[in-house]
């Protein structure tokens, strides 16, 4: 299969993407978080092609991206808290885990009675979803467990020959995946940290420990995920080595590494998140013995970044 990258600025690209999606073909699309591999979320056979292209286990559920807010109660059972969260944070990088409606196929939820839903803020994704006329299941457009893509070329490197079309909408703004929250009657449980922080959510509803939701499986919940092929370690005081690469949140006075990636000139967590996966990919391609990541703050967006680094560092 030939994989094409077409510019989002061309209206014919958006029409072609919507046509392919309506015909059951998966298409890689930009979102504000990372690039997603989209398919019609109401078509089980189309969603099966996502799992095939990504080599994703069927036990790992998909996030359903809505064409508009009016779809929320068509795909999920939304309580007052869910509706309030949607009103505050949508469109945006917040995924709500709610009881599913029968319209959602089992393959999307991995057989669970809950469904993960969100409304993307990316104008290209939203327009294609509207043109398609159905919710779109769209996990990250990479091989399963690997570094998520934040540019169209990253998608090509992962899925060339496996899908027909990549819509190039430029680099992703946030650079890490959405926050996933289980919405319960007694409050919220963060199942995956992301751009919407615990502090943001606590201002809306009570937060409880994620351990109370151990029976709910969500994307990115495996111990090892978002991982480069090169071994990655997190160290506060690494010993420089010419065969090691350094991943730093801000400029540091450390010499002797074979390659260095500085994620932000000022240590701004938003820049760190936006640049994280692209920098990991460059270090992964540099032929290094290992990658050493310096730790950062564990508050706000920093908590989500550190969660991604820990999963990238996990072995197996």
Secondary structure, 3 states (H helix, E strand, C coil): CCCEEEECCCHHHHHHHHHHHHCCCCEEECCCCCCEEEEECCCHHHHHHHHHHHCCCCCCCCEEECCCHHHHHHHEECCHHHHHHHHHHCCCCEEEEEEECCCCCHHHHCCCCEEEEECCCCHHHHHHHHHHCCCEEEEECCCCCECCCCCHHHHHHHHCCCCCEEEECCCCCCCCCCEEEEEECCEEEEEECCCCCHHHHHCCCCEECHHHHCCCCCCCCCCCCCECCCCEEECCCCCCCCCEEEEECCCCCCCCCCEEEECCCCCCHHHHHHHHHHHHHHHHCCCCCEEEECCCCCCCHHHHHHHHHHHHHCCC
